[in-house]
Every structure is written in structure tokens, then in C-alpha cells.
Amino acid sequence: METVRKVNCWEYMKCGRGPEGDKISELGICPAATETRLNGVHGGSNGGRACWVVAGTFCKGEIQGTFAQKFKNCVLCEFYKRVREEEGSNFRFTFSLLKMLES
């Protein structure tokens, strides 16, 4: 059975801030793309499938703040909803992801 590669947030959102993105020189690389403590979570690269817990991601055309400031918007995001649906019972809840960032 062929496994489908899971899409990271920067690929889904087409923001240009992922690795080798076309907007890195203008906007910088996304913190989710460089957050190695979340590598592999939900089958993503670095924080690419757990971006809602990474501060400073680029959403709705602007840099987002801390987790507390941005999470209310993240739960409404189509990418967040997609990851929840794709992962089903394997979805890692926010509390456990935040714990990973403490280490």
C-alpha cells in the first residue's frame, strides 16, 4: 500500500516562507519550518504539521504572535482542520505539543 506524503503548512498555505520558499528574502523563513522539536509530529517536517503551537507563523497576511495570542484563529484555520481530520485518533493535542516545546 502506498503511503501519501503529508503536506506541511507552508505547502498548503503557499506562503513562500517554507524551506527554499520564494518569499524568505522578503519575509524570512517561517518558525514552523525551523522548529526541530516538532519534527515528525503528524508526519510533518519540523513544525510543519503543528504550526498552531509555534509563535511567529505567518497567517492571514501578517506575522502572528505567541500561542496564546494566535490559537483562537488557528482552530478556525482550514489547515488545522485538515490535520485534525487526517490524523483522527492519532492527533496530538495542543497541550502535548506545547510540552514538546518546553524541552
FENFENZI-V984817 format. One record per helix or strand. SS is the DSSP state (H for helix, E for strand). FROM is the first residue (numbers start at 1). TO is the last residue. If there is no record, write none. Layout:
ss=SS from=FROM to=TO
ss=SS from=FROM to=TO
//
This chain:
ss=H from=9 to=13
ss=H from=24 to=27
ss=H from=31 to=34
ss=H from=36 to=38
ss=H from=41 to=43
ss=H from=51 to=53
ss=E from=58 to=59
ss=E from=62 to=63
ss=H from=67 to=74
ss=H from=78 to=90
ss=H from=94 to=102
//
